[in-house]
Amino acid sequence: MNHYCTYFDRGFLVQGLALWRSLEALDPEAVLWVLALDDVTHEILHDLKAPGLKAVSLGELEAADLQLAAAKDNRTRVEYYFTLSPCWPRWLLATQPGVERITYLDADLFFFANPAPIFTAMEVARASVLITAHRFPSWLEHYEKHGRFNVGVLVFRNDLTGRACLDHWRAQCLEWCYDQLEDARYADQKYLDQWPTQLGASLLVLDHPGVNFAPWNWAGASVNAPRHTKYAATQLSINGSPLIVFHFARYREAADSRWSHAGQLDYGVMPYRLRNAIYGPYSRALAAARAEVLTRSPGFMRAKISRRSGREFWRTLPLRIVFGGAWLRIGGRFHNLRFGLGRWSGQCLAALRRLRFRK
């Protein structure tokens, strides 16, 4: 069995369910352990009665980890959620003897192919821990101040090294895990920068461009599809490798499903064909997951897209006017309405940043 874990509250319930359905379809041996962060999420997941979907309440984890529970008093809710990242897989390895390896996944991931190459690479390297780099293109490398590696996909073997890594990461996050840069630390993520030195050959930094493909690295990749085939996610080649899992960070759909917040303005807005090849299937998966939730909880309301205000609104206004960033769905296709200009938003923003720091 391939054991995975994630956590989310009702705000990410639809995304989390879409993640599970993608795993269920592509990995017959998948078991997804979900740490349900509120009662509504726990009840709906329990009612699904899916054999491979295991829901655990936050209260159960906190009862077993009193230091974690105490951390609620000195950080915000989002920062507390960050603190869960090492605590949740650590608890699973300690309490589930059949779990030989646990793969942590962010809830806004979605699989387009079987994840077997991830585990094959780990076996070949004889690694105890696996992580993925952000793989920022050159003009976005300043974002590495928040961490060279991304927490979205992590694998820990249930051996001395894997458990020790989680123990150390947990201790660090319990001590300090805040949504700000301070002393070479940022949330739960920047601690991973230390792992190549700490773990040496026991760590595999996965070099597969189709794993954790994301809004922040697509623009630096060579994306192709075979000639005379439909331009679809399952046919895409990312630097010569198949697309396995995409990270839909910041993507939000409006209540009427006609407008979507792409979350790509800071990095570069995907061109039309690539956007629809990747985000089209995901939007349909979200719609199916939403319908599944509504059959069990008719009063369920999805999270609303937060409106930008203040300095952030005025900072991004010129960019949004020129490059777009909100997609209009017409006939099942996403339109940015900027005639391809959107793809340059990240490079433009990076150039403006360089000019600002030269002054």
C-alpha positions as CSV (number, residue, x, y, z in Angstrom):
1,M,0.0,0.0,0.0
2,N,1.1,3.6,-0.7
3,H,0.2,5.7,2.3
4,Y,-0.3,9.5,1.9
5,C,-1.4,12.1,4.3
6,T,-2.7,15.7,4.2
7,Y,-4.8,18.1,6.3
8,F,-7.5,20.6,5.7
9,D,-10.5,22.3,7.1
10,R,-13.9,23.0,5.4
11,G,-12.3,25.8,3.4
12,F,-10.2,23.2,1.5
13,L,-12.6,20.3,1.7
14,V,-13.5,20.3,-2.0
15,Q,-9.8,20.6,-3.0
16,G,-8.9,17.8,-0.6
17,L,-11.6,15.5,-2.0
18,A,-10.5,16.2,-5.6
19,L,-7.0,15.3,-4.5
20,W,-8.3,12.0,-3.1
21,R,-10.3,11.1,-6.2
22,S,-7.2,11.7,-8.4
23,L,-5.2,9.4,-6.2
24,E,-7.9,6.8,-6.1
25,A,-8.1,6.7,-9.9
26,L,-4.4,6.6,-10.6
27,D,-2.9,4.6,-7.7
28,P,-4.9,1.5,-6.8
29,E,-2.8,1.0,-3.7
30,A,-3.4,4.5,-2.3
31,V,-4.5,5.2,1.2
32,L,-5.0,8.8,2.1
33,W,-4.9,9.8,5.8
34,V,-6.7,13.2,6.3
35,L,-6.3,15.2,9.4
36,A,-9.7,16.9,9.6
37,L,-9.3,20.3,11.1
38,D,-13.0,20.9,12.0
39,D,-16.1,18.8,12.7
40,V,-17.8,19.5,9.4
41,T,-14.8,18.1,7.5
42,H,-14.5,15.1,9.7
43,E,-18.2,14.2,9.4
44,I,-18.4,14.6,5.6
45,L,-15.3,12.5,5.1
46,H,-16.5,9.8,7.5
47,D,-19.9,9.7,5.6
48,L,-18.1,9.0,2.3
49,K,-17.2,5.6,3.6
50,A,-14.4,5.3,1.1
51,P,-12.2,2.3,2.0
52,G,-8.9,4.1,1.2
53,L,-9.8,7.4,2.8
54,K,-9.0,7.6,6.5
55,A,-10.2,10.7,8.5
56,V,-8.7,11.5,11.9
57,S,-9.9,14.4,14.0
58,L,-7.6,17.2,15.1
59,G,-8.6,16.5,18.7
60,E,-7.2,13.0,18.4
61,L,-3.8,14.2,17.3
62,E,-3.8,17.0,19.9
63,A,-4.7,14.5,22.7
64,A,-1.6,12.5,21.8
65,D,0.7,15.6,21.3
66,L,0.1,18.0,24.2
67,Q,3.1,20.2,23.1
68,L,1.4,20.7,19.7
69,A,-1.9,21.6,21.4
70,A,-0.2,24.1,23.6
71,A,1.2,25.9,20.5
72,K,-2.2,27.1,19.6
73,D,-1.9,29.8,22.2
74,N,1.1,31.6,20.7
75,R,0.4,31.6,16.9
76,T,-2.4,32.4,14.4
77,R,-4.6,29.7,13.0
78,V,-2.7,29.6,9.7
79,E,0.6,29.4,11.6
80,Y,-0.8,26.6,13.7
81,Y,-1.8,24.8,10.5
82,F,1.9,25.2,9.4
83,T,3.0,23.6,12.7
84,L,1.0,20.5,11.9
85,S,3.1,19.7,8.8
86,P,5.7,17.6,10.7
87,C,3.4,16.6,13.6
88,W,0.8,14.8,11.4
89,P,3.1,12.4,9.5
90,R,5.2,11.8,12.6
91,W,2.1,10.7,14.5
92,L,1.1,8.3,11.7
93,L,4.5,6.7,11.5
94,A,4.4,6.2,15.3
95,T,0.8,4.8,15.6
96,Q,0.2,2.9,12.3
97,P,2.6,0.0,12.2
98,G,1.6,-1.0,8.7
99,V,2.8,2.4,7.3
100,E,6.3,1.7,5.9
101,R,6.5,5.1,4.1
102,I,4.3,8.2,4.4
103,T,3.9,10.8,1.6
104,Y,2.8,14.2,2.8
105,L,0.7,16.2,0.2
106,D,-0.7,19.7,0.3
107,A,-4.4,19.6,-0.1
108,D,-4.4,21.7,-3.3
109,L,-2.4,19.1,-5.3
110,F,-3.9,17.0,-8.1
111,F,-2.5,13.9,-9.8
112,F,-2.5,13.4,-13.6
113,A,-0.5,10.2,-13.6
114,N,0.5,7.4,-11.3
115,P,3.0,8.6,-8.7
116,A,5.1,5.4,-9.0
117,P,8.1,7.2,-10.4
118,I,8.4,9.2,-7.1
119,F,8.8,6.0,-5.1
120,T,11.0,4.3,-7.7
121,A,13.4,7.2,-7.5
122,M,13.4,7.0,-3.8
123,E,14.2,3.2,-3.8
124,V,17.0,3.6,-6.4
125,A,18.6,6.3,-4.3
126,R,18.0,4.3,-1.0
127,A,16.8,7.5,0.5
128,S,14.9,7.9,3.8
129,V,13.5,11.3,3.0
130,L,12.4,12.9,-0.3
131,I,11.7,16.6,-1.1
132,T,11.2,18.7,-4.2
133,A,12.8,22.1,-5.0
134,H,10.6,25.1,-6.0
135,R,12.6,25.2,-9.3
136,F,12.1,28.9,-9.8
137,P,13.1,30.3,-13.1
138,S,16.0,32.8,-12.9
139,W,13.8,35.9,-12.7
140,L,11.9,34.5,-9.7
141,E,14.9,33.3,-7.7
142,H,14.4,36.0,-5.1
143,Y,11.5,34.0,-3.8
144,E,14.0,31.5,-2.5
145,K,14.2,33.7,0.5
146,H,11.1,31.8,1.7
147,G,12.8,28.5,1.1
148,R,14.6,26.6,-1.6
149,F,12.3,23.7,-1.2
150,N,8.5,23.4,-1.2
151,V,6.5,21.5,1.5
152,G,3.9,20.4,-1.1
153,V,5.3,16.9,-1.6
154,L,7.4,15.2,1.0
155,V,8.1,11.5,1.6
156,F,9.4,9.9,4.9
157,R,10.4,6.3,5.3
158,N,9.5,4.7,8.6
159,D,13.1,4.1,9.6
160,L,15.4,5.8,12.1
161,T,16.5,8.6,9.7
162,G,13.0,9.4,8.5
163,R,11.5,9.5,12.0
164,A,14.5,11.5,13.3
165,C,14.0,14.0,10.5
166,L,10.3,14.5,11.5
167,D,11.2,14.7,15.2
168,H,13.7,17.5,14.6
169,W,11.4,19.4,12.2
170,R,8.6,19.1,14.7
171,A,10.8,20.5,17.5
172,Q,11.8,23.4,15.3
173,C,8.2,24.2,14.3
174,L,6.9,24.0,17.9
175,E,9.6,26.5,18.9
176,W,9.0,28.9,16.0
177,C,6.6,28.7,13.0
178,Y,5.4,32.1,12.0
179,D,4.2,33.6,8.7
180,Q,7.2,35.9,8.4
181,L,10.9,35.9,7.6
182,E,13.1,36.0,10.6
183,D,16.7,34.7,11.2
184,A,16.7,32.5,8.1
185,R,13.3,31.0,9.1
186,Y,10.0,31.1,7.4
187,A,6.9,29.2,8.6
188,D,7.4,25.4,8.3
189,Q,9.1,25.6,5.0
190,K,12.6,27.2,5.2
191,Y,13.7,24.6,7.7
192,L,14.0,22.3,4.8
193,D,16.9,24.3,3.5
194,Q,19.0,22.6,6.2
195,W,18.1,19.1,5.2
196,P,20.8,18.5,2.5
197,T,23.5,19.2,5.0
198,Q,21.8,17.4,7.9
199,L,20.7,14.2,6.0
200,G,23.4,13.9,3.3
201,A,22.9,10.7,1.2
202,S,19.7,9.8,3.1
203,L,17.9,12.7,1.4
204,L,16.7,12.7,-2.2
205,V,16.0,16.0,-3.8
206,L,13.7,14.6,-6.6
207,D,14.7,15.9,-10.0
208,H,11.5,15.2,-11.8
209,P,10.0,18.4,-13.4
210,G,6.5,16.8,-13.6
211,V,6.3,16.4,-9.8
212,N,5.2,19.5,-8.0
213,F,4.8,21.4,-11.3
214,A,3.4,24.7,-10.2
215,P,2.5,28.3,-10.9
216,W,5.9,29.4,-9.8
217,N,8.0,27.1,-12.1
218,W,5.9,26.5,-15.3
219,A,7.4,29.5,-17.0
220,G,10.9,28.2,-16.7
221,A,10.1,24.8,-18.1
222,S,9.8,23.5,-21.7
223,V,6.3,22.2,-22.1
224,N,5.3,20.1,-25.2
225,A,2.7,17.7,-26.3
226,P,3.1,15.0,-29.0
227,R,2.2,16.1,-32.5
228,H,-1.3,15.2,-33.8
229,T,-2.6,14.5,-30.3
230,K,-5.0,16.4,-28.1
231,Y,-3.2,19.1,-26.0
232,A,-4.2,17.5,-22.7
233,A,-2.5,17.3,-19.3
234,T,-2.0,13.5,-19.7
235,Q,-0.1,14.1,-22.9
236,L,2.1,16.9,-21.7
237,S,5.9,16.6,-21.5
238,I,7.6,18.8,-18.9
239,N,11.3,19.1,-19.8
240,G,11.0,15.6,-21.3
241,S,9.1,14.1,-18.4
242,P,5.4,13.4,-17.9
243,L,3.2,15.6,-15.8
244,I,2.5,13.6,-12.6
245,V,1.2,16.1,-10.0
246,F,0.4,19.8,-10.3
247,H,0.3,22.2,-7.3
248,F,-2.8,24.5,-7.7
249,A,-1.6,27.0,-5.2
250,R,-3.7,30.2,-4.8
251,Y,-6.3,29.0,-7.3
252,R,-9.8,29.9,-6.2
253,E,-13.1,29.7,-8.0
254,A,-15.8,32.4,-7.5
255,A,-19.2,31.3,-6.2
256,D,-20.9,31.4,-9.7
257,S,-18.0,29.4,-11.2
258,R,-17.6,31.9,-14.1
259,W,-14.6,33.7,-12.7
260,S,-11.5,32.1,-11.2
261,H,-8.7,33.7,-9.4
262,A,-5.6,32.2,-11.1
263,G,-3.1,33.1,-8.4
264,Q,-0.4,33.4,-11.1
265,L,0.1,37.1,-11.4
266,D,3.3,37.2,-9.4
267,Y,4.9,34.4,-11.5
268,G,3.4,34.6,-15.0
269,V,-0.1,33.7,-16.2
270,M,-0.2,30.5,-18.2
271,P,-1.0,30.8,-21.9
272,Y,-4.3,29.6,-23.2
273,R,-3.7,26.0,-24.3
274,L,-1.5,25.1,-21.3
275,R,-4.0,26.8,-18.9
276,N,-6.9,24.8,-20.2
277,A,-5.0,21.5,-20.4
278,I,-4.1,21.7,-16.7
279,Y,-6.8,23.8,-15.0
280,G,-9.7,22.6,-17.1
281,P,-9.6,19.0,-15.7
282,Y,-9.0,20.3,-12.2
283,S,-12.0,22.6,-12.4
284,R,-14.2,19.7,-13.5
285,A,-12.8,17.6,-10.6
286,L,-13.6,20.4,-8.2
287,A,-17.2,20.6,-9.5
288,A,-17.6,16.8,-9.1
289,A,-16.1,17.0,-5.5
290,R,-18.4,19.9,-4.7
291,A,-21.5,18.0,-5.9
292,E,-20.3,15.0,-3.8
293,V,-20.1,17.2,-0.7
294,L,-23.5,18.8,-1.3
295,T,-25.2,15.5,-1.4
296,R,-24.1,14.9,2.1
297,S,-24.3,18.4,3.4
298,P,-26.8,20.5,1.4
299,G,-26.0,23.6,3.3
300,F,-22.3,23.4,2.7
301,M,-20.9,26.7,1.4
302,R,-17.6,27.0,-0.4
303,A,-15.0,29.5,0.8
304,K,-15.4,32.9,-0.9
305,I,-12.6,34.5,-2.8
306,S,-11.1,37.2,-0.6
307,R,-11.2,40.7,-2.0
308,R,-7.9,42.5,-2.2
309,S,-7.8,45.8,-0.4
310,G,-5.4,48.4,0.8
311,R,-1.8,48.5,-0.3
312,E,-2.0,45.0,-1.9
313,F,-4.9,46.1,-4.1
314,W,-3.1,49.2,-5.4
315,R,0.2,47.3,-5.8
316,T,-1.4,44.8,-8.1
317,L,-3.9,47.0,-9.9
318,P,-1.6,48.1,-12.8
319,L,-0.5,44.5,-13.3
320,R,-4.0,43.2,-13.2
321,I,-5.1,45.8,-15.8
322,V,-2.3,44.9,-18.2
323,F,-1.8,41.1,-17.5
324,G,-5.1,39.9,-16.1
325,G,-4.9,37.1,-13.6
326,A,-8.6,36.5,-13.2
327,W,-10.0,34.0,-15.7
328,L,-13.4,34.0,-17.2
329,R,-14.9,30.6,-18.0
330,I,-16.8,30.5,-21.2
331,G,-18.0,27.2,-22.7
332,G,-15.8,25.2,-20.3
333,R,-12.6,27.2,-21.3
334,F,-10.6,29.7,-19.2
335,H,-10.0,33.1,-20.9
336,N,-7.6,35.7,-19.5
337,L,-8.7,38.3,-22.1
338,R,-5.2,39.7,-22.4
339,F,-4.1,38.2,-25.8
340,G,-1.2,36.3,-24.3
341,L,0.4,39.2,-22.3
342,G,-0.3,37.5,-19.0
343,R,2.7,35.1,-19.4
344,W,5.1,38.1,-18.9
345,S,3.7,39.3,-15.6
346,G,6.3,37.5,-13.5
347,Q,9.2,38.8,-15.5
348,C,7.8,42.3,-15.5
349,L,7.3,42.3,-11.8
350,A,10.8,41.0,-11.3
351,A,12.2,43.8,-13.5
352,L,10.3,46.4,-11.5
353,R,11.7,44.9,-8.3
354,R,15.3,45.2,-9.6
355,L,14.7,48.8,-10.6
356,R,13.3,49.6,-7.1
357,F,16.4,48.1,-5.3
358,R,18.8,50.0,-7.6
359,K,17.5,53.3,-6.3
